[in-house]
Amino acid sequence: MKHEYHTKIRFGDTDAAGIMYYPNFYRRMDESTHELFEAAGYSVSVLQSKEDIILPILEASCQFHEPLYFEDRATICSEVTKVDRKVFRIDHTFKKGDRLISEGYEVRAWTSVKENIPKAIPIPDHIKTILKS
């Protein structure tokens, strides 16, 4: 599954040099993952409130090729590239126009919090089908 998320860099996203501060790339990857799930019909907040499912990050990485500056517009292309029994990986590519800005990924677990103790559980088949599409 693929999804594009468009964003504008705000003043509060930047450091003293006007460059987007690196933790904000991770925040934007998280936002893009939420947008991907919402586009698939599975809002992350609804999964949590109605299904007792959360999607914690187990691993994340980002490589920076060029900076983003205050008021730049960027597109984040997010794609589910791997789906295992209980975890999945989403790759994120940041672009400004045709220029590659950064590349990153998140590995997340399908996690139940029904008993107030987070526990990774198998991803339902219908969700796997959507993520692999």
C-alpha positions in Angstrom: 0.0 0.0 0.0 1.2 3.5 -0.9 0.1 6.9 0.2 1.3 10.5 -0.4 1.2 13.1 2.3 1.8 16.7 1.5 3.1 19.1 4.2 4.5 22.6 4.6 7.4 23.3 6.9 6.4 25.7 9.7 8.6 28.1 11.7 8.3 25.9 14.7 9.7 22.9 12.8 13.0 24.6 12.2 16.2 25.3 14.1 18.0 28.6 14.4 19.4 28.2 10.9 15.8 27.9 9.5 16.4 24.2 8.6 13.8 21.6 9.6 15.1 20.1 12.9 15.8 16.4 12.5 13.3 15.0 15.0 10.6 16.6 12.9 11.3 14.2 10.1 10.4 11.4 12.5 7.3 13.2 13.5 6.3 13.7 9.9 6.9 10.0 9.2 4.5 9.2 12.1 1.9 11.6 10.7 2.3 10.0 7.2 1.7 6.6 8.7 -1.5 7.8 10.4 -2.6 9.3 7.0 -1.9 6.0 5.2 -4.1 4.1 7.7 -6.8 6.7 7.5 -6.8 6.5 3.7 -7.2 2.7 4.0 -10.3 3.3 6.2 -8.6 2.5 9.5 -8.0 5.6 11.6 -5.3 5.0 14.2 -7.4 6.7 16.9 -10.4 4.5 16.0 -8.3 1.4 16.1 -7.2 2.3 19.6 -10.6 3.4 21.0 -12.8 0.8 19.4 -10.4 -2.2 18.7 -7.9 -1.7 21.5 -5.1 -1.8 18.9 -2.1 0.4 18.9 0.8 0.5 16.4 4.0 1.2 18.5 7.3 1.8 16.7 9.9 -0.9 17.2 12.5 0.6 15.0 13.0 3.8 13.0 15.7 5.3 10.9 16.1 8.3 8.6 18.9 9.4 6.2 19.1 13.0 5.3 20.3 14.1 1.8 19.2 17.7 1.6 17.6 20.1 4.1 14.1 21.4 4.2 13.6 25.1 5.1 10.9 27.2 6.6 7.9 27.4 4.2 9.2 24.6 2.0 6.5 22.2 0.7 7.3 18.5 0.8 5.7 15.3 -0.3 6.1 12.2 1.8 5.5 9.0 -0.1 4.9 6.2 2.4 4.7 2.6 1.4 4.2 -0.6 3.3 7.1 -2.7 2.1 7.0 -5.7 4.4 4.2 -7.4 6.4 5.1 -10.3 8.7 2.9 -12.1 11.2 2.8 -9.4 13.9 5.0 -6.5 12.5 5.1 -4.4 9.3 7.5 -1.9 7.8 6.7 1.4 6.2 9.3 3.2 4.0 9.0 6.9 3.8 10.6 9.1 1.1 10.6 12.9 1.5 10.7 14.9 -1.8 10.7 18.6 -2.6 9.5 18.6 -6.2 11.7 16.0 -7.9 14.5 16.3 -5.4 15.1 13.6 -2.8 15.3 15.1 0.6 15.4 12.1 2.9 14.5 8.5 3.2 13.5 6.6 6.3 11.4 3.8 7.7 9.4 2.6 10.6 8.9 -1.0 11.9 5.7 -1.2 13.8 3.9 -4.0 15.7 0.1 -4.8 15.6 -0.5 -4.6 19.4 -3.4 -5.3 21.6 -4.0 -3.3 24.8 -7.2 -5.1 25.8 -5.8 -6.2 29.1 -3.9 -2.9 29.7 -0.7 -4.7 28.9 0.6 -4.1 25.3 1.1 -7.4 23.5 1.9 -7.9 19.9 -0.7 -10.1 18.2 -1.1 -11.4 14.7 -2.2 -8.9 12.1 -5.7 -9.9 10.9 -5.7 -11.3 7.3 -8.0 -8.5 6.0 -5.6 -5.9 7.3 -2.6 -7.8 5.8 -4.4 -7.8 2.4 -4.9 -4.0 2.6 -1.3 -3.3 3.7 0.1 -5.5 0.9 -2.1 -3.9 -1.8 
